[in-house]
Every structure is written in structure tokens, then in C-alpha cells.
Amino acid sequence: MDKAVEVTDISGNGFVPLASVNNAQIALLSYIDELKLENIEYVEAHNETDEIFMLLEGKCYLICARVESGIIKGFDITKMQKNKLYNVKQGVFHHHVLTMDAKVLIYENKNTNYFNSTRICFDDQAKKMLIDAFDEDTKI
């Protein structure tokens, strides 16, 4: 007989799927070099579903891009707080900046992938706008 309760260790680097039930999955996002502010190269929008985040440890900044006709016009930076859920709505371009000790829980449709998401890669102007969007309260 299978165990009635399945226990999964929450560890790993980058994006790590932890569990899936029906059409949903829970994953862990933790620090990798690509998630340092100076290394962010794009924002991504999921075309079919929302995506929910919860900060477990460390610091995470949720980046949401204001986009018009495929052009990035600016960024809104949210400093995530522990024990709060952050629901990024379908179609919103977003990314994250994490500290080395950060762990973020992600809840999303398990079929979310590159084929049903859209990325906008940064040019020099967008990269500068992103760095400038981080003020004293959001400096890492």
C-alpha cells in the first residue's frame, strides 16, 4: 500500500518542480546567478494562466513590466513579504530578483511552458530602466 502522505524535501537551485496534482504544480524557485539584478535579460508572460508566488526565506523582488505594443515602457518592483501570496495575472510580463538565501514557492498550471508563454528580451534601454526602477527600498 502507498503511503497516505507524501513528503517532499524543498531544496535545489533555480526552478525545481516539487509536486503536481491534476493540472497544477508546486515548484521552488531559489537563487541562481541568472536571478541577480544585473543578469536579468527578459520578462515573461504566461498566456493561459495566472501564477502564484509565496516567499519562504530571504528576499525576492517581483518585477512586473509595463508593456505597450510589445515595447517595455517601465517596471513596477514589488518587495515580497513572507506569508503573503502574490498572484501574477495571466498576460503580465514578470521576472524575479532573489538574494542568495531566498526560496520562493510557485503554484502554476503544470502545462505552463515556453510554448504558451511570451518573452520580451531586454535591449540596453530596457536593462537601464530595470536597474533604475530599483530604489533605495529595493536595492539588494
C-alpha positions as CSV (number, residue, x, y, z in Angstrom):
1,M,0.0,0.0,0.0
2,D,1.2,3.5,-0.8
3,K,1.8,6.0,1.9
4,A,-1.1,8.2,2.7
5,V,1.1,11.3,3.0
6,E,3.9,12.1,0.5
7,V,6.7,14.2,1.9
8,T,9.0,16.2,-0.5
9,D,12.2,18.0,0.5
10,I,12.2,21.6,-0.5
11,S,15.7,22.1,-1.9
12,G,17.5,22.7,-5.1
13,N,18.7,25.7,-7.1
14,G,16.8,27.6,-9.7
15,F,13.4,26.3,-10.7
16,V,12.6,22.9,-9.2
17,P,9.2,21.2,-9.6
18,L,8.2,19.7,-6.3
19,A,4.7,18.1,-6.7
20,S,1.8,18.1,-9.1
21,V,-1.8,17.3,-8.7
22,N,-4.3,17.2,-11.5
23,N,-3.4,20.3,-13.7
24,A,-1.4,22.2,-11.0
25,Q,2.2,22.1,-9.9
26,I,4.1,23.5,-7.0
27,A,7.7,24.4,-7.6
28,L,10.6,26.0,-5.7
29,L,12.5,29.0,-7.1
30,S,15.8,29.6,-5.4
31,Y,18.9,31.7,-6.2
32,I,21.0,31.1,-9.3
33,D,23.2,33.7,-10.9
34,E,20.7,34.4,-13.6
35,L,18.4,35.9,-10.9
36,K,20.8,38.6,-9.9
37,L,19.6,42.1,-10.9
38,E,22.4,42.7,-13.3
39,N,21.8,39.3,-15.0
40,I,18.1,39.6,-15.7
41,E,17.8,39.6,-19.5
42,Y,14.0,39.3,-20.2
43,V,10.5,39.3,-18.8
44,E,7.9,36.6,-19.5
45,A,4.1,36.4,-19.6
46,H,2.1,33.3,-19.3
47,N,-0.7,33.4,-22.0
48,E,-3.1,30.9,-20.5
49,T,-2.9,31.1,-16.7
50,D,-2.1,33.2,-13.6
51,E,1.0,32.2,-11.5
52,I,1.1,32.5,-7.7
53,F,4.2,33.1,-5.6
54,M,5.0,32.9,-1.8
55,L,8.3,34.0,-0.2
56,L,9.5,31.4,2.2
57,E,13.0,32.7,3.0
58,G,15.4,35.5,2.1
59,K,14.4,38.4,-0.2
60,C,12.7,38.3,-3.5
61,Y,11.7,41.2,-5.7
62,L,8.9,40.6,-8.2
63,I,9.4,42.6,-11.4
64,C,6.3,43.4,-13.5
65,A,6.9,45.2,-16.8
66,R,4.5,47.8,-18.2
67,V,4.3,46.8,-21.9
68,E,2.6,48.5,-24.8
69,S,2.6,47.0,-28.3
70,G,5.5,44.7,-27.3
71,I,7.6,47.6,-26.0
72,I,8.7,47.8,-22.4
73,K,7.6,51.2,-21.0
74,G,8.6,50.7,-17.4
75,F,8.8,48.4,-14.4
76,D,6.9,48.0,-11.2
77,I,9.0,46.4,-8.4
78,T,7.3,44.6,-5.5
79,K,9.4,43.6,-2.5
80,M,7.8,40.3,-1.5
81,Q,6.9,39.7,2.1
82,K,6.8,36.3,3.9
83,N,3.4,34.7,4.4
84,K,1.7,36.6,1.6
85,L,0.5,35.3,-1.7
86,Y,1.3,37.2,-4.9
87,N,-0.8,36.4,-7.9
88,V,0.6,37.5,-11.2
89,K,-2.3,37.6,-13.6
90,Q,-2.4,35.9,-17.0
91,G,-0.6,38.0,-19.6
92,V,1.5,40.1,-17.2
93,F,5.2,40.2,-18.1
94,H,7.3,39.4,-15.0
95,H,10.6,38.1,-13.6
96,H,12.3,37.9,-10.2
97,V,15.4,39.1,-8.4
98,L,16.5,36.9,-5.5
99,T,19.1,37.1,-2.7
100,M,21.3,34.0,-2.3
101,D,19.3,32.8,0.7
102,A,15.9,33.2,-1.0
103,K,13.3,30.5,-1.5
104,V,10.0,31.2,-3.3
105,L,7.2,28.7,-3.6
106,I,5.4,28.8,-7.0
107,Y,1.9,27.5,-7.8
108,E,1.0,27.3,-11.5
109,N,-0.6,25.2,-14.2
110,K,1.7,22.3,-14.8
111,N,1.4,22.8,-18.5
112,T,2.9,26.3,-18.4
113,N,5.9,26.3,-20.7
114,Y,7.8,28.2,-23.4
115,F,5.1,27.3,-26.0
116,N,2.3,29.1,-24.1
117,S,4.3,32.0,-22.7
118,T,5.8,35.1,-24.3
119,R,9.2,36.6,-23.6
120,I,10.5,40.1,-24.3
121,C,14.3,40.2,-24.2
122,F,15.9,43.4,-23.0
123,D,17.7,45.9,-25.1
124,D,20.1,48.3,-23.4
125,Q,17.3,50.9,-22.7
126,A,15.1,48.3,-21.0
127,K,18.0,47.0,-19.0
128,K,18.8,50.5,-17.8
129,M,15.1,51.1,-17.0
130,L,15.0,48.0,-14.9
131,I,18.1,48.9,-12.9
132,D,16.8,52.4,-12.4
133,A,13.4,51.1,-11.2
134,F,15.2,49.7,-8.1
135,D,15.2,52.5,-5.5
136,E,16.7,52.6,-2.0
137,D,14.0,50.4,-0.6
138,T,14.5,47.7,-3.2
139,K,18.3,47.7,-3.5
140,I,19.8,44.2,-3.0
